[in-house]
Amino acid sequence: MCHVSVFISSSCELSSAGQRPPGMRIPRRILRQSALTCPSTHSRRAGGPLTTNQLHRGLATSAHLYYQGPSVPRTLTSTGCVGVHRNLAGSDSDFFGVDSVPTLCEIQDGRQSPEPFSLDTHGFELVDETRENPHINYFAPTELLDQYYPECEKLVSRRTGASRVIAFDHNIRAKSRKPAAEAANSRGAPAGGGGPSIQEPLITYGVHNDYTMASAPRRVEQLAAPASANDTWRGTPRLRTDQVERLLKGRWLFVNVWRNVSAQPVQRAPLGLLDARTCSPEDLVVFEIRYADRVGENYFATHRPAHSWWYFPRLTRDECLLIKCWDSRGKDFAGRIEEARGWQAPGSSSHLVPATFSLHTGFNDLATPVNAPERESIEVRTVAFFELALLFVRWWRTAFALCACSLGGEDAALGRSAMHGPSKQGDCDEAAVGGRARGTSVLLVHRAAGASTAPRGAAQAPRCQLARLAPTTNYTN
């Protein structure tokens, strides 16, 4: 349950450093309330604020999350009226059109959830995995690009089944290290990549997602262009221009790898994550980020009582969060990008997943001990493609068709249909209905196209000998 503290500022200019900007006044009742627990939690368990020990017994915590107020227009495409200017060091100034509303919310302990979290369903998941190289210096750009980027690429590939993953950018959050990083950037960045742009944890920046339906595909296109002034990766473009359209017509994901880089568990300014199933497109606000040479977009959000927030207390260096920031197969935005670009929309909804992205934000946990250390964390941005899925669709259609044609009769007609039909997900379902020679081969064609279950009507026992060549890899999340 969330409790909205009504507060509207006429010039609510938020700071990406996570601090209250000059001129932004927080009413005293808000400040007093920050020392209390969420009323709904307090009514169940009297005795004052939650403690760190109580968190490990499964209690929720509470915090003020910064939503956009009702004066900000809710839209899925940019109005040009809400945004910020961002400099080369990654710092924000001159916010415009924002209306910040501190909202007291209950945030549940993800470690105590009876349901496991997944990228497809919730938009985030916790990975407990020892780092390949525990000695990486996360504040050294060369080590990050040469050692940690590849580690993140392999991790995302393992967790999603993607055939290709590209790490292309990162942010480091460490309040105490920011002045030294700014001084280093003023002396110039290394030739191989961006300098150590270090910011404070984002808190008053607000509830957001890193991409919109316009900026997500545009960011993929930018990976095939020479690096811009704000890009971390300064080497050869990660994609070729002739690959982009084909990749965008398949399934692709933006996934952030978020990790604590301190020897101490995260206690201050943890990350809150919204269950994607509780967010509606009607909640969203397009927020422009105006760089020196391009314009990016985030989605901000307005409050909805149904929003379900989670966090994972005391994250260590050997854990990380995977946060989905866009999925081209997310159900809430299915077909919208294709429609905007004049492409054919996917032929079936059976391959869609519940989560397009997870809104997220840092927050000041009201149960944080006074002497808790500052959070030091890194998020690496990756994009994942499912190229092999398209190849397997074509391969299995041909194999299935040849097998079915050899059987004659009804199977031969089905085989000819599979051989010559258009290559899209909907046809996998249609080809499976009414034919006898379907079994495993159709199941794997269906999976390769982006679905995790067998199409309705698919037989369990294959009649085609070619089906025994089926690989065991599932190319879905």
C-alpha positions as CSV (number, residue, x, y, z in Angstrom):
1,M,0.0,0.0,0.0
2,C,1.2,3.5,-0.8
3,H,0.3,6.8,0.9
4,V,0.6,9.9,-1.2
5,S,2.0,13.0,0.5
6,V,0.6,15.8,-1.6
7,F,3.4,18.1,-2.6
8,I,3.6,20.0,-5.8
9,S,6.5,22.3,-6.6
10,S,6.2,25.0,-9.3
11,S,9.7,24.4,-10.5
12,C,10.6,20.9,-9.3
13,E,14.1,20.6,-10.8
14,L,15.4,17.3,-9.7
15,S,19.1,16.4,-9.5
16,S,20.5,13.3,-11.1
17,A,22.9,13.2,-8.1
18,G,19.9,12.0,-6.1
19,Q,19.8,15.1,-3.9
20,R,17.1,17.7,-3.3
21,P,17.8,20.5,-5.8
22,P,18.2,24.1,-4.6
23,G,14.8,25.8,-4.1
24,M,12.9,22.5,-3.8
25,R,11.1,22.7,-0.4
26,I,10.0,19.5,1.4
27,P,7.2,20.3,3.9
28,R,8.0,19.7,7.5
29,R,5.3,17.0,7.8
30,I,7.1,15.1,5.1
31,L,10.4,15.3,7.0
32,R,8.7,14.2,10.2
33,Q,7.0,11.4,8.4
34,S,10.3,10.1,7.1
35,A,11.1,9.0,10.7
36,L,8.0,6.7,10.8
37,T,7.2,3.4,9.2
38,C,4.6,3.0,6.5
39,P,1.2,3.3,8.3
40,S,0.0,0.0,6.9
41,T,3.1,-1.8,8.2
42,H,3.1,0.0,11.5
43,S,-0.5,-0.9,12.2
44,R,0.4,-4.6,11.8
45,R,3.5,-4.5,13.9
46,A,3.6,-1.8,16.6
47,G,6.9,-0.7,18.1
48,G,8.4,2.0,15.9
49,P,10.6,1.9,12.8
50,L,11.7,-1.4,11.1
51,T,15.2,-2.5,11.8
52,T,17.7,-4.3,9.6
53,N,17.3,-7.5,11.6
54,Q,13.5,-7.3,11.1
55,L,14.0,-7.0,7.3
56,H,15.6,-10.5,7.3
57,R,12.5,-11.9,9.0
58,G,10.4,-10.9,6.0
59,L,9.0,-7.5,6.9
60,A,8.5,-4.8,4.3
61,T,10.2,-1.5,4.6
62,S,8.8,1.9,3.6
63,A,10.2,4.9,1.8
64,H,9.3,8.0,-0.2
65,L,9.4,7.2,-3.9
66,Y,9.3,10.1,-6.3
67,Y,6.4,9.9,-8.8
68,Q,5.2,12.6,-11.3
69,G,2.2,14.5,-10.3
70,P,-1.1,14.9,-12.1
71,S,0.0,18.1,-13.8
72,V,2.5,16.2,-16.0
73,P,0.9,14.8,-19.2
74,R,0.8,11.0,-19.4
75,T,1.9,9.9,-22.9
76,L,3.8,7.1,-24.6
77,T,5.5,9.5,-27.1
78,S,7.4,12.6,-26.4
79,T,5.7,16.0,-26.1
80,G,9.0,17.9,-25.7
81,C,7.6,19.5,-22.6
82,V,9.3,17.3,-19.9
83,G,13.0,16.6,-19.6
84,V,16.5,17.7,-18.6
85,H,19.8,18.8,-20.1
86,R,22.7,16.4,-19.4
87,N,26.4,17.4,-19.7
88,L,29.4,15.3,-20.8
89,A,30.1,14.3,-17.2
90,G,26.6,12.8,-16.9
91,S,25.3,15.4,-14.5
92,D,21.8,16.9,-15.0
93,S,20.7,20.5,-14.8
94,D,17.8,22.7,-16.1
95,F,15.0,20.2,-15.5
96,F,11.7,21.3,-17.1
97,G,8.1,20.2,-16.9
98,V,8.6,17.8,-14.0
99,D,6.3,17.8,-11.0
100,S,7.7,15.6,-8.2
101,V,5.4,14.0,-5.7
102,P,7.1,12.2,-2.7
103,T,5.0,9.1,-2.1
104,L,5.3,7.0,0.9
105,C,5.3,3.3,-0.3
106,E,5.6,-0.1,1.2
107,I,8.5,-2.0,-0.4
108,Q,8.5,-5.7,0.1
109,D,11.6,-7.9,0.8
110,G,12.3,-9.9,-2.3
111,R,14.4,-12.4,-0.4
112,Q,11.2,-13.6,1.4
113,S,9.0,-13.8,-1.7
114,P,7.4,-17.3,-2.1
115,E,7.4,-16.7,-5.8
116,P,10.8,-16.7,-7.7
117,F,11.3,-13.6,-9.8
118,S,12.0,-13.7,-13.5
119,L,12.8,-11.3,-16.3
120,D,9.9,-12.5,-18.4
121,T,7.2,-12.2,-15.7
122,H,8.4,-9.5,-13.3
123,G,11.0,-7.7,-15.3
124,F,13.8,-8.4,-12.8
125,E,15.6,-11.3,-11.1
126,L,18.3,-11.8,-8.5
127,V,21.4,-13.8,-9.5
128,D,23.6,-15.3,-6.8
129,E,26.8,-16.0,-8.7
130,T,30.4,-15.6,-7.8
131,R,32.2,-13.1,-10.1
132,E,34.5,-14.6,-12.7
133,N,37.2,-12.1,-11.7
134,P,36.8,-10.9,-8.1
135,H,39.8,-8.5,-8.4
136,I,38.4,-6.2,-11.1
137,N,38.8,-2.5,-10.2
138,Y,35.4,-1.1,-11.2
139,F,36.7,2.4,-11.0
140,A,39.4,1.8,-13.7
141,P,37.7,2.2,-17.2
142,T,40.1,-0.1,-19.0
143,E,39.5,-3.0,-16.7
144,L,35.7,-2.4,-16.9
145,L,35.7,-2.5,-20.7
146,D,38.2,-5.3,-21.1
147,Q,37.1,-7.6,-18.3
148,Y,33.8,-6.8,-16.7
149,Y,31.8,-6.0,-19.9
150,P,32.5,-9.5,-21.3
151,E,31.6,-11.1,-18.0
152,C,28.2,-9.2,-18.1
153,E,27.6,-10.3,-21.7
154,K,28.1,-14.0,-20.8
155,L,25.9,-13.7,-17.7
156,V,23.0,-12.2,-19.6
157,S,23.4,-14.7,-22.4
158,R,23.3,-17.6,-19.9
159,R,20.2,-16.2,-18.1
160,T,18.2,-15.3,-21.2
161,G,19.3,-17.8,-23.8
162,A,20.2,-14.9,-26.2
163,S,22.5,-15.8,-29.0
164,R,24.3,-12.4,-28.9
165,V,24.7,-9.9,-26.1
166,I,26.5,-6.5,-26.3
167,A,27.5,-4.5,-23.2
168,F,27.8,-0.9,-24.3
169,D,27.5,1.5,-21.4
170,H,27.6,1.8,-17.6
171,N,27.0,4.0,-14.6
172,I,28.8,3.9,-11.3
173,R,27.1,5.2,-8.2
174,A,29.4,6.3,-5.4
175,K,28.8,9.6,-3.7
176,S,32.1,9.9,-2.0
177,R,34.1,9.2,-5.2
178,K,32.3,11.7,-7.4
179,P,34.6,14.7,-6.9
180,A,37.7,12.7,-7.8
181,A,35.9,11.3,-10.9
182,E,34.9,14.7,-12.1
183,A,38.5,15.9,-11.8
184,A,39.6,12.9,-13.8
185,N,37.1,13.6,-16.5
186,S,38.2,17.2,-16.7
187,R,41.6,15.9,-17.7
188,G,40.2,13.9,-20.6
189,A,39.0,10.3,-21.0
190,P,41.1,7.4,-22.0
191,A,41.3,6.7,-25.7
192,G,39.7,3.2,-25.5
193,G,36.6,4.2,-23.6
194,G,34.7,6.8,-21.5
195,G,36.1,8.2,-18.3
196,P,35.0,7.1,-14.9
197,S,31.7,9.0,-14.8
198,I,30.5,8.5,-11.3
199,Q,27.2,9.8,-9.9
200,E,25.3,9.6,-6.6
201,P,22.5,7.1,-6.3
202,L,19.3,8.3,-8.1
203,I,16.6,9.0,-5.5
204,T,14.8,12.3,-6.2
205,Y,15.3,11.7,-10.0
206,G,12.2,9.5,-9.6
207,V,10.6,6.3,-10.6
208,H,11.7,5.6,-14.2
209,N,12.7,3.2,-16.9
210,D,15.8,3.7,-19.1
211,Y,14.0,3.6,-22.5
212,T,10.7,4.3,-24.2
213,M,9.1,2.8,-27.3
214,A,10.9,5.4,-29.4
215,S,14.3,5.5,-27.7
216,A,14.7,1.8,-27.3
217,P,15.0,0.9,-31.0
218,R,16.8,4.2,-31.7
219,R,19.5,3.1,-29.1
220,V,20.0,-0.1,-31.1
221,E,20.5,1.9,-34.2
222,Q,23.0,4.1,-32.5
223,L,25.2,1.1,-31.7
224,A,25.9,0.9,-35.4
225,A,27.0,4.5,-35.6
226,P,30.3,6.1,-34.5
227,A,30.5,6.9,-30.8
228,S,28.9,10.2,-29.6
229,A,30.3,12.6,-27.0
230,N,28.4,10.9,-24.1
231,D,29.1,7.3,-25.1
232,T,31.3,5.1,-22.8
233,W,32.3,2.8,-25.6
234,R,34.6,4.7,-28.0
235,G,35.9,1.8,-30.1
236,T,34.5,0.2,-33.3
237,P,30.7,0.3,-33.5
238,R,29.2,-2.8,-31.9
239,L,26.8,-3.4,-34.8
240,R,26.9,-3.1,-38.6
241,T,24.3,-0.8,-40.2
242,D,23.1,-3.7,-42.4
243,Q,22.3,-5.8,-39.4
244,V,20.1,-3.3,-37.5
245,E,16.7,-3.7,-39.2
246,R,16.9,-7.5,-39.2
247,L,17.7,-7.6,-35.5
248,L,15.0,-5.1,-34.6
249,K,12.4,-7.3,-36.4
250,G,13.4,-10.3,-34.1
251,R,13.3,-10.5,-30.4
252,W,15.7,-8.2,-28.5
253,L,16.1,-7.1,-24.9
254,F,17.8,-4.3,-23.0
255,V,19.0,-5.8,-19.6
256,N,20.9,-3.9,-17.0
257,V,23.4,-5.8,-14.8
258,W,23.3,-4.0,-11.4
259,R,25.9,-5.0,-8.8
260,N,27.3,-3.8,-5.5
261,V,31.0,-3.1,-5.9
262,S,31.8,-2.5,-2.2
263,A,33.1,-5.1,0.3
264,Q,30.1,-4.0,2.5
265,P,26.6,-5.2,1.8
266,V,24.2,-2.4,0.5
267,Q,22.4,-0.8,3.3
268,R,22.0,2.8,2.2
269,A,20.0,3.9,-0.9
270,P,19.0,0.4,-2.1
271,L,17.2,-0.1,-5.4
272,G,13.5,-0.5,-5.6
273,L,12.0,-2.6,-8.5
274,L,8.4,-2.6,-9.7
275,D,6.7,-5.8,-10.6
276,A,6.0,-5.1,-14.3
277,R,2.6,-6.8,-14.1
278,T,1.3,-4.0,-11.8
279,C,2.3,-1.2,-14.2
280,S,0.0,0.1,-17.0
281,P,1.0,2.1,-20.1
282,E,-1.5,4.7,-18.8
283,D,0.9,5.4,-15.9
284,L,3.8,6.6,-18.1
285,V,5.3,10.0,-18.8
286,V,8.0,10.5,-21.5
287,F,11.0,12.3,-20.1
288,E,13.6,13.7,-22.6
289,I,17.3,13.6,-21.8
290,R,19.0,16.3,-24.0
291,Y,22.6,15.5,-24.5
292,A,25.0,17.7,-26.4
293,D,24.6,15.7,-29.7
294,R,21.4,13.6,-29.3
295,V,18.2,13.2,-27.4
296,G,17.4,10.2,-25.2
297,E,14.2,9.3,-23.5
298,N,13.1,7.7,-20.2
299,Y,9.7,6.8,-19.0
300,F,8.8,8.4,-15.7
301,A,5.6,7.3,-14.0
302,T,2.6,8.6,-12.1
303,H,1.4,6.8,-9.0
304,R,-1.0,3.9,-9.0
305,P,-2.1,2.2,-5.8
306,A,-1.8,-1.2,-7.3
307,H,2.0,-0.8,-7.9
308,S,3.9,-3.6,-6.2
309,W,7.4,-2.6,-5.1
310,W,10.3,-5.0,-4.2
311,Y,13.9,-4.8,-3.1
312,F,16.7,-7.1,-2.0
313,P,18.3,-6.0,1.3
314,R,22.0,-6.2,1.9
315,L,23.1,-7.1,-1.6
316,T,26.7,-8.4,-1.7
317,R,29.4,-8.2,-4.4
318,D,28.6,-11.9,-5.4
319,E,25.0,-11.1,-6.2
320,C,23.6,-9.0,-9.0
321,L,20.3,-7.8,-10.2
322,L,19.2,-8.2,-13.8
323,I,16.7,-5.5,-14.7
324,K,14.8,-5.6,-17.9
325,C,14.6,-2.1,-19.5
326,W,12.9,-3.2,-22.7
327,D,11.6,-6.4,-24.4
328,S,10.4,-6.3,-27.9
329,R,8.1,-9.1,-27.0
330,G,6.5,-7.4,-24.0
331,K,2.7,-7.7,-24.2
332,D,1.9,-4.1,-23.3
333,F,3.8,-2.6,-26.3
334,A,3.3,-5.5,-28.7
335,G,3.2,-4.2,-32.3
336,R,3.6,-0.5,-31.4
337,I,7.2,-0.2,-32.6
338,E,6.4,-2.1,-35.8
339,E,3.4,0.1,-36.4
340,A,5.4,3.3,-35.9
341,R,8.0,2.0,-38.4
342,G,5.6,0.7,-41.0
343,W,6.6,-3.0,-40.4
344,Q,4.5,-6.0,-40.3
345,A,3.4,-6.7,-36.7
346,P,4.0,-10.2,-35.2
347,G,1.4,-12.7,-36.3
348,S,0.5,-14.2,-32.9
349,S,0.2,-13.1,-29.3
350,S,1.2,-16.5,-27.9
351,H,4.9,-15.6,-27.9
352,L,4.5,-12.5,-25.8
353,V,5.7,-12.1,-22.2
354,P,4.1,-10.2,-19.3
355,A,7.0,-7.8,-18.7
356,T,8.2,-5.2,-21.1
357,F,10.3,-3.5,-18.5
358,S,10.6,-2.9,-14.7
359,L,10.3,0.7,-13.4
360,H,13.0,1.3,-10.8
361,T,14.5,3.9,-8.4
362,G,16.9,4.3,-5.6
363,F,15.3,5.1,-2.3
364,N,16.1,6.2,1.3
365,D,15.1,3.2,3.3
366,L,13.5,4.4,6.6
367,A,15.1,1.4,8.4
368,T,18.6,2.3,7.3
369,P,21.0,2.5,10.3
370,V,22.5,6.0,10.9
371,N,26.0,4.7,10.5
372,A,25.4,2.7,7.4
373,P,28.1,3.1,4.7
374,E,27.4,4.8,1.4
375,R,26.3,2.6,-1.4
376,E,28.8,1.9,-4.2
377,S,27.3,0.2,-7.2
378,I,27.6,-0.3,-11.0
379,E,25.0,-0.9,-13.6
380,V,26.1,-2.2,-17.0
381,R,23.7,-1.7,-19.9
382,T,23.5,-4.6,-22.3
383,V,21.3,-5.5,-25.3
384,A,20.5,-9.1,-26.1
385,F,19.5,-10.5,-29.5
386,F,18.0,-13.9,-30.4
387,E,19.5,-14.4,-33.9
388,L,19.7,-18.2,-33.6
389,A,16.0,-18.3,-33.0
390,L,15.4,-17.1,-36.6
391,L,17.8,-19.6,-38.0
392,F,16.2,-22.5,-36.1
393,V,12.8,-21.4,-37.3
394,R,13.9,-21.7,-40.9
395,W,15.9,-24.9,-40.3
396,W,13.1,-26.7,-38.5
397,R,10.5,-25.6,-41.0
398,T,12.5,-27.2,-43.8
399,A,13.2,-30.3,-41.8
400,F,9.6,-30.7,-40.8
401,A,8.4,-30.1,-44.3
402,L,10.7,-32.6,-45.9
403,C,9.7,-35.2,-43.3
404,A,6.0,-34.5,-43.6
405,C,6.1,-34.6,-47.4
406,S,7.7,-38.0,-47.3
407,L,4.7,-39.4,-45.4
408,G,2.1,-38.4,-48.0
409,G,-1.5,-37.6,-47.5
410,E,-2.5,-35.1,-44.9
411,D,1.0,-34.8,-43.7
412,A,2.3,-33.9,-47.2
413,A,-0.2,-31.1,-47.4
414,L,0.9,-29.9,-44.0
415,G,4.6,-30.1,-45.1
416,R,4.0,-28.1,-48.2
417,S,2.3,-25.4,-46.1
418,A,5.2,-25.3,-43.7
419,M,7.7,-25.2,-46.5
420,H,6.2,-22.2,-48.3
421,G,4.4,-20.4,-45.5
422,P,5.7,-17.0,-44.2
423,S,8.3,-17.1,-41.5
424,K,6.5,-15.8,-38.5
425,Q,5.4,-17.0,-35.1
426,G,1.7,-17.3,-35.8
427,D,2.3,-19.9,-38.5
428,C,4.0,-22.2,-36.0
429,D,0.7,-22.5,-34.1
430,E,-1.3,-22.9,-37.3
431,A,1.0,-25.6,-38.7
432,A,0.7,-27.6,-35.6
433,V,-3.1,-27.9,-35.7
434,G,-4.7,-30.7,-37.8
435,G,-1.5,-32.6,-38.8
436,R,-0.2,-35.9,-37.5
437,A,3.5,-35.4,-38.1
438,R,4.2,-32.6,-35.7
439,G,5.6,-33.6,-32.3
440,T,9.0,-32.4,-31.1
441,S,9.9,-30.6,-34.4
442,V,7.0,-28.2,-34.1
443,L,7.6,-27.7,-30.4
444,L,11.1,-26.5,-31.1
445,V,10.1,-24.3,-34.0
446,H,7.6,-22.8,-31.7
447,R,10.2,-22.3,-29.0
448,A,12.7,-20.8,-31.4
449,A,10.2,-18.2,-32.4
450,G,10.0,-17.0,-28.8
451,A,7.5,-19.1,-26.9
452,S,8.3,-21.3,-23.9
453,T,5.4,-23.8,-24.2
454,A,4.1,-26.1,-26.9
455,P,1.4,-24.8,-29.3
456,R,-2.1,-26.0,-28.7
457,G,-2.8,-29.3,-30.4
458,A,0.8,-30.4,-30.7
459,A,1.3,-34.1,-30.3
460,Q,3.8,-35.3,-27.7
461,A,5.3,-38.2,-29.7
462,P,7.2,-37.3,-32.9
463,R,6.7,-39.5,-36.0
464,C,9.5,-37.7,-37.8
465,Q,13.0,-39.2,-37.4
466,L,14.5,-35.7,-38.0
467,A,12.9,-34.6,-34.8
468,R,15.4,-36.7,-32.9
469,L,18.1,-34.3,-33.9
470,A,16.4,-31.6,-31.7
471,P,18.8,-29.5,-29.7
472,T,18.1,-29.1,-26.0
473,T,18.7,-25.4,-25.8
474,N,15.6,-23.3,-25.2
475,Y,16.1,-20.0,-26.9
476,T,13.7,-18.1,-24.7
477,N,13.9,-16.5,-21.3
